[in-house]
Structures are given as C-alpha cells and as structure tokens.
C-alpha cells in the first residue's frame, strides 16, 4: 500500500492517496472518509477530504499511534464497502437576472443559451470538496464543452444561491461573498443553515444534479425558504 501520510503541526496529519495504486478514483477517498467519521472513536476528529487527500485533526489526548491504528482498519481497499451515495436535486433558474454571464458562456463556446442549460443540467456532479465559503461545493463532471476560464475581474459581491462555472468546475455560492466564477443561474434553496445541525447536509463524495425551473417556480421555492433538497440513494 503506497498511501503516504504527513504530520501537519500538532495533532494534524494528512493522508496522501495520489501515488497509491487502486486509489485513483476519488470515490474511494470519500468511502474511507464516510466510514472513519462513523466510528465511535473518531467523534472528536475533524475530517477534511479532498481530491487526493484526507486531512485529520485529532484531540490532544489521543496519540498519533492510536490515530494511525484506527485509520489502518479503513485503508485496505479490498475492505471498502460498495454502498451507494446520496444524490441531491438542485432547482436552478437560468433567467438572465440570475445568470448574468450565461450569454457570455454561450458565446464563448459558440453555443445557444438553451444548449448551455441542457449541457449543464445533464450530468450528475460529484462533490470533490467543500470550502472557500461555508457549504461551497466544488463539483466535478462539467461537460468539456462548458469549460470556461474564470473572470479576469472577480465580483465583490455574488448573491447567495448563485450557480457558476469556473474553469473545469461548477459550483454554488451558498452565502453572499466575492467570487470570480461565471454566474449562469441561481437556486432558491438555502444551502447553508448555521442554526441547523448539521448546517450543511451534503458531504464530499455525494452527487448533485441540477434541474431547470422557471422564474415563477423560483418564486414558489423562495416563498418556502425551509424547503429541503430532494435526495435519493444511488448505487
């Protein structure tokens, strides 16, 4: 097994899967993340999965040796569960009001606006990481026909719920924040709810699927801010 690990200051380690044969699929990392976080011995750990790494912060009263012994139980690829993943369905309104860069993306790729929407809503996107701002999902799976360099000048204020494209990725801004990705639509759902437990319902490794809605449907969703995302298990 060629999984490497590094100490990152006191009580932090990072597992690096980038040179480990058999672990090339990021979904393997997410399965390890999911199984480790369900272990009753790891409730005080903070786990941060990403494309090729899993970073772990553990409490001062646990030794590094103890942490490694627990992890070793979940690192054998032959032992990983083949269970399903969650797929969340996200409504998006692609009207010009919410997608001021949609026409630019279409023109950049010599496509119609309708073709961009069709291409954007076709795939299941995998959450590779959550970060930048609370609940921001970095999504892989964007059609190569929609890969668009980021804006040269970031916006100082991107509205919460904005759906955007940046390079090879697409994502959602859950809170109002600066941002340099191209805005192509907006979801009426509230993705980050700081007073809920958990404040974010999805995790790295889960799937997101966008579906288009009209402006009238957007208003209907927005009138019920507590409405939750539709979710299903897929195998």
N, C-alpha and C positions, 0 to 999 in steps of 0.2 A: 504494500500500500504506500503510495507516494504522496499522501496528504501531509503537507508541511504546516507547522504551527510556529507562531512567534509571540513572545511576550511583548505587550504594548503598555509599558509602565506598570504600576502596581495594580494587581488584581484584574488585569485585562489580557486576554490572548486573542489571536486571530488564526483561524484555520484557513489555509490556502489550498483550494482544490484545483488550481489552474494546471498543475502538472501531474495530476492523478489520473491514470488511465481508468476509464469506466465512469468517471465523474464529470465528463464533459457536458452532459445535459444539466443545465441549472436546476431542473426539477428535482434532481437528486439532492441538491443542497437544501431545497425547501422541504423535502421529506425529512431530512435529518433535523432541520430547524423545528419542524412541527412535532416530531417525536421527542426531541430533547425538552421542548417547552412544556410538554405534557407530563414529564417526570416529576413526581412529588418532591424530589431532592433539588430541583432547579427553580423553584418558585421565586427565589430571590435573585436569580440571574437576569441580566438584560441581554437579549439575543438580537443581533442585527445581521440578517442575511443580505447578501448582495449577489452580483453576477457570478463571482468565482470565490467568494469568501464568506465565512461566518465569524463574526466578531462577538466575543462573550465578555461581559463584565460580571464578576462574581464577588461576593462579600468578603470582608477581611478575615472572617472566622472560618473560611474554607481554604484549604491548602491547594496549591497548583496540582499536586499529585492526585488529590481527591477529585478535582475537576477533570483531569485527564482520564482517570479511571472511569468516571461516569460517561464521558464522551465516547470512550473506546467501545462501549456497548452499542453505540448507534452508528458507528462509522464503517461497518462491514457492509459493502454494497449488496452482498447476497442476502443480507438480513432485512433489507429495507422493505417496508410494506408497499404494495402496489395499489393502495387505496385511492379513491377518487379525490377530486379537488372541487372547490366551490367556484361557480361561475355567477357573477353578478351582472345584471342587466341595467344599463345606464341610459335613460332617455336623454336625447340631445336635440335642442332646437338649433338648426343651422341657418336661421334668418340672418340677414346682413347686420342687423342691430347687435346680434350676439357673436357673429363671426366676421369682424371687420377685415380679416386677412384671407377669407375664403376665396374671394375673387383673385387675389394675388397668387395663392397656391395653385388655383386652376390655370391661370395664365402662365405661370412658371413652368407647368408641366404640359401645356397645350391640351388641357382637358376642359370640359364643361364643369360648371359648379355641380351639376347633378352627378357627373361621373366621379368627382371627388367625394361627394357624400356617399355614393354607392361603394367606392373603394374603402372609405374609412369605416363604414358600418358593417363590412363583410366579415372581417376576421374576429376570432377570439384573441384578445390580447392577454399576455401573461404579465403579472406584476413582478418586475425584477427587483425592485427596491422601493422603499417608501422613505421620503426625505425631502430636503430643501425647505419645505414648509410642512406644518402638521397635516399628515394624510396625503401628501402629494405622491401619486403612484407613477413610477417610471414604467412605461409599458413597452414591451417588445411585440413584434408581429406586424408592424406597419408595412403596408404594401410598398415595394420598392418604387412604384410609380408615384408615391407621395413623399418620398424623402426630400426634405426642403431645408436648406441651411437656415440657421437661426437669424433673427432680425439683427441688422447691424447696430441698431439703437434700441435697447430694451425699453419697454414701457415702465414708467414709475409706478403705475397702479393698474393691475389686472383684476377685474371683478371675480369674486368667488364663484365657482362653478364653471369657469371658462375651460373649454376643451381646446387643446392646442397641439401643434406639431413643431418639433424641434429636432432637426437632423433626422436620424433614423428612428426616433421615438415619438410617441404621442403620450399625452397625459392630461390630467385635470388639476386645475388650481382650486383646492378646497377652501382656501381663505383668500381674501384680497391681499395682494402682495405685488411687488415689482416682478417683471418677467420678460424674457426675451424670445419666447416661442411665438409662433404664428397662431392667432386666435381664429378658430374656424366654427365655433359653436359654443353653446352653454347648456349645462344640465341644471334643472331646477332643484335637484336633490341637495340636501345638506349632508356633505360627506364627513365633515369634522364636527363632532358634538362634544365639546370639552367637559360637559357636565354628565355625560353618559359613561357607563363602564361596560365595554371599552369605548373610548371616544372615537375610534376608527374600527369599523367592523371587518375590513379586509386585511389580508396579510400578503407578503411576498409569496409567490407561488400560486395564488388564486388567479382566476381568469376574470376579465372584464369584457363585456360585449356591449357596444353602443347600438342604439336603435333611434331612428329619426322621429321627431314629433313636430307638430305644427306649433305656431305661436299660441293659438287658443289652448292646445293641450299643455303647453308650457305653463300658461297662466293657471290652468286647473291643478297641475302638480304644485306650483308655487303657492297656491292657496292652502295647501296642506303640508307645511314645512316638516312635520314629523313623519311624513310618509317614508317608509323604508325601501331600500332597494330590493327588487325581485332577485332571488337567489335560488340556485339549484345545484345539486351534486352531479358531477360528470365523471366518467371513468375513462 
